[in-house]
Amino acid sequence: MIRVGFIGFSGEWHGGHNYLRNLLYAIAQVEGRSIESVVFLNPSAPKDIVDLYTPYAQVVMTPFLERYQFAWWLAKISSFFGRGQWAFESFLLKNDIQVLFCTPGLVGFDRIKVLNWIPDFQHIHLKNMSSPMEITLRDRSFQVAVAKSARIILSSQDALNDLSTLAPQAVSKTRVLHFVGQVDPDVFSIKEEHIQRLRVKYNLPAKFFYMPNQFWKHKNHIVVFEALHQLKKEGIKLPVVCSGAMHDYRHSDHVENLKKFILEHGLDDEIILLGKIPTQEVSLLYVSSLAVINPSLFEGWSTTVEESKTLGKRVLLSDIPVHREQAPARGLYFDPSDAKDVASKLKQVWTEELSMSPTSANELRDHLKERTLEFAMAFQGVVEETLKA
């Protein structure tokens, strides 16, 4: 067995948590797999984060990942300058790690092969969404990762197009792996009473759209809210249920501005803000919604779209390259900067009543299993290839 180390996420980036959990789950489904997964976390990682990974991997706590501690600073500073990290590497070798999977920031190992996953190049396309310092640090970490990693993992062809422009010399060692969105397995056998209990708990209408993105500014909730305001002026009320962490570390006033917009335009009856909710309830909301909405300005590979595909849901989504690449069978695209276009598409779906999936639960479950194994085998292939390189 090949012992592969994974640097776990313990911050607010739920996309990172979802990606790693989905990857570890996929690997665990492979019979006769050649990979043994080990996740490294900082000692103060919350229990709910640890619980994400423990069903699928060995979890090891290490001070090298404890922010602002001596070992952490040593790793960060040496990584930034592309220098070796003998102390951390020795620790990993004691845990028999042969390949390390991480995001840009950990490089410079001499005895361990590193796979760096670059989620996207948002900071290049949406410069107004990040501070100049953050852009500089991201650029530097990507440059070092490209130079020092054994392989680069990207989630989309769109990201590869960016890399081809930014670092054409790295294309030959880059691999694109489309991750697969997992859902609560019980979702395929949900009964009406489960949906009804959720409606009662959150006082939800029988018919609604669902928008499960966390509240970061680039997720572009505002264009949907503006569309609802326009529809309300036409005498049309369309409920939208929103879930996801309500905090943007880059834009501290963003969520309050959204709430202010809702109140000023009298949309508090139509926009239902649930905040962060349990994963099982997210799956229930997917299934019970009329359709799912993702108005994001930029994505690496959208979890919302993947989970909609997994469940055979109708999805209204922003017309950006990566969403076109994901190509949901029941997708309806809109201009993410045009509230009138969004309003038109919302009204169209509300009228068409295309909420029921044409695919049976058994077919959806089987297709998910097939896609999951393809994802896992592709990753395993990259690991094996890397060791031989």
N, C-alpha and C positions, 0 to 999 in steps of 0.2 A: 504493500500500500504506500502511496505517496502522501506524506504528511504535508498538507497545504495550510498555511496560516492565513487568517483573515483578520484585518484590523477592523474591529467593530466600531460602530457609530454610537455616541452617547449624547449628542447634542440635539438641536431642534430640527435638524434636517430629516424630515420624515421620508423623503425620497430615498435617502441613503439607507435608512432602516429597512424600507420595503425592498430595495434592490438586494441587499445582502440576505435578508430573510428568504426572499424568493429563490435566490441562488442556492443557498444552503439546503432549502427544502428540495429543490430540483435534484441536487447531487444525491441527497438521501434516498431518492426514489429509484436510483439506478441499481439494479441487481448485478452483483459481481463488479461493482465499481472499483476503480483503482485509486480513488481519492479518499483520504481520511481528513475530515475538516476540524480545524482548531481555531476558535475565535479568541482574540486577545482584546481585553477591555481594561479600562482604568478601574482601580479598586473602589471608587465611589460611584460607579455606574448604577443608575436606579434599577430596582428589582424588575420593573416591567420591561426594561431594555434587556437585561440578562435573560429573562424568560422568553424573549423573542428567539434567542439563538440556541438555548439549551436542548430543545427537542431534536436538533439536527446536527449538533457539533459539541465537541468538548470546549468548555469555556475556561480560559485562564486569565486571571487578573495580574496586571503588571504595572508598577510605578512608572515605567517608561511612557505610559499613555496618560498619566495623571497630569493634567494641565498645570503649568507653572511650577511644578516640582523640578528638582535638579536634573533628574534623569530625563524628564520631558524636554527641558531646555537644551540639554546636551544633544538629544536626538534632533530637535528642530533646527538648531543652529548648524549642526553638521550637515543635515539634509539640505538646508537652504543653499549652502555653498558646494553641494555635491561631493562632500567628503565622506570617508568611511565612517561607519558607526559600529565600532568593534564591540562595545559593551552590550548594546541592544542585540546585535547579531549573535554574540556569544550566548545570550539568554535564549534567543530563538533556536539556536543549534542544540542547546540543552534540552529543548522540547522537541528535538528531532524534526524541525521544520526544514523542508527542502525547497519549497516555493512559497513566496509571500504575496498575497493579493491585497492591494490597498489603493487609496486615492492618492494623487500627487502630494508628495511631502515626505515620503519615506523611500530613499534611494541610497546608493553608495555602499551596498553590501558586496563583499567579494566572494562569499561562500554560499550565498543564497540567491536564487533567481527571483527577480521581482516582476510581478505583473501589476502595472498601474492602470486603474480604471479612470478614465477621464469622462465624467458624465456628459459634459457639453461645453460649449464655448460661449455661454451666455454673456460673459463680461465683455466680449468683443462686439457682440451685436447690440447689446443694450447697455451702453456705457453709462447712461443716466441712472441706472438701477444700482450701481456700485460706486463706492468712494474711489478716488484716485489711488489711495494706498492699497485698497483691496485689489484693484485692477493690476497694479504693479506686482503685488505679491502672487497673484494668480498666474500672471505671465511668467514670473520667475520660476514658480514651482512647476509649471507645465514644461518650461524649457529644460529644466533639470530632469524631469521625469522622462521626457522624450530622449534625452541624451543617455541616461543611465539605466533605464528599464530594459529587461530582457524582451518583454512584449508590452504593447499598449493595447488595452481593451476599450473599445468604444461601443456605444449602444445603438448607433444609427449610421446609415450611409451619409446622412446629412452632416453628422459630426466628422466623418471621414473626409468629406469634401472640404470642411474647414481646416482640418489637419493637413490636407494635401496642399493647401495654400500657405499655411503658417509654417509647416515643417515637412516639406516633401521628402526629406531624407528619412523620415520615420515611417513612411507608408508601408514599406516592406515588412516591418515588424509589428504592424498594427492588425488587429483582428476585430471585426464587428460581430457582436453577440446581442441579439434582440432578446431582452429578458421577457419572461412570461408572468403576467399578473395572477397570483394565486388569490383565492377567496376562501371563506369559511366553507369547508366541505358540506356542512349541513344546509347550505343555501340551496342545493339542488333538490332538497326534499322539504322545503319550507311549506308550512300550512297556513291557511288564511288566518287562523287564530293568532299565529306568531306576528303576523303583520298588523293585526288589529291591536294587539297589546302595545306594539311600538307606536301606533297612531295615538292611542290613549295616553301613553307616557309623555309624548312630546306635543300632544294636541295638534296632530297633523291632519290636513284635509285628505280626502280619499284620492284626489288626483293632484299630482305635483311634479315639477321638474326637480332633479337632484344635482347639486354642484358640490362635489367632495374635495375640492382643492383647499390646502391650507392657505391662510390669508397673507401671502406675500404679494407685494405690489405687482410683480410681473405676471402673477396668475390672473390679473385683469378682471376681477369681480365687477369693477365699476361699469364696464360696458354692458353687462347684463342688467345691472341696476338701472342704468340710464334707459335701456330698452324697456324695462318694466314701467318706468315713468312715462315713456312715450305711449305705451299701450294703455296705461291707466287714463291718459288724457283722451283716448279713443273710447273709453268706457269698458276696457277689457282688463280683467284682473287674472294674472297667471301666477299661482304660488310657486316659489322656488325655495327649496330646503337646502341650506348650506351647512356643511360640517367641516371640521379641520381646525388646527391650532390657530388661535386668533392673536397672532403676534408676528411682527416682521422686524427682525433684528437690525435690518438696514434702514428701515423707515419707521421710526417709533410712533409716529402719529398716523400711520396709514389706516389702521383698524378704526381708530376714533373718527377719522374723516369719512370712512364708509358708513359708520353708524350715524353720523351727522347727516349724510346725504339721505339715508333711509328716513330719518325723522322729518327732515325739512320737506321731503316730497311725499310724506304720508304713505310710505311703503311698508310700514311695520306689520301690516296684516298679510302682505304678500311675500316678504322676505323673512324666512324663519332661520335664525342663527342658532345652531346647536353647539358650536364649539367642537372640541375634541371629544369623540365618543368611542365606545368599544368597537373593535373590529367586527364582531358579530352583528352589531347594529348597522354598521356601514353596509355590510352585505345585504341586510334586510331592506335598507333604503334603496340600494341599487334595484333590487327585484321589484319592490313595490312602486317605484317611480314610473312616470309616463316615459321619461327619457333622461339621459345624463347630459350635463353641459360641461365643456371644458373650453373657456375663452382665453386660455393662456397665450401670452405674447411670445413665449419661448419655452421649449421643452428639450430634454435630452432624449427621452423616450417615455411618453406619458403613462404613468401608472393608471390614471383615470381611464384613458382610452383602452389600455390593455385589459383592465378589469371589466369594462363594458363589453369588450369582445369575448372575454371568457364567459360572460353571462348572457351573451346574445342580445344585449340591450341596444336600443336606438341611442345614438349619441350625436349631439350638436357640438361642433368643435371649430376652433379658429382655423382659418386657412393659412397654415404655416407649413413649411416643407416637411418637418418631421411628422406632422399629423397626416399629411398625404402619404408619407412612407408607411405609416402604421396601417393606413387604409382599412378602417373598420367597415365591415360589410353594410352596416346600416347607418353610415355616417352622413351628416348633412353639414356642409361647411359654410362659414360666414366670415366676413371681413372683421377682424378683431378690433379695428379702429372705427367701425361704423355701427352705432347703436340702432340705426334704422334697419340695417340689414339683419342684425340680431333679432330685433323685434319681429320682423317679417318671418324669420325662420321659426321663432318660438310660436308664433300664431299659426303657422303652417302645420307644425307637429301637433299642436293642441287640437287643431281641427281634424287632422287625419286620423287621430286615435290609433297610432301604430305602436302601441305599448307592448303588445304581445309578441314574443319571439317566435319566429317560424320554426325554430329548432327545438327539439325535445330536450329535456333535462339529461337523459342518458347520452344523447349525441354530444351535448355541450361538455359533459363530464369526460367522455372518451376523447374528445378533441383536445381538452385541456391536458389530459394525461399525455397524449401524443406530443403536444407542443412542449410540455415540461421536460420530457425525456430528450427531445431534440436539443433544447437549451442546455441541459446538463451534459449531454454527450459532446456538444460543441465546446463547452468549457473544459471538460476533461481532456479533449483533444489538444486544446491550447496548452494545458499544463504539461501533458506528455511531450508535446513538441518542444516546449521551452526547456525541459530537462535535457533533451537531446541536442539542443542548439549549442 
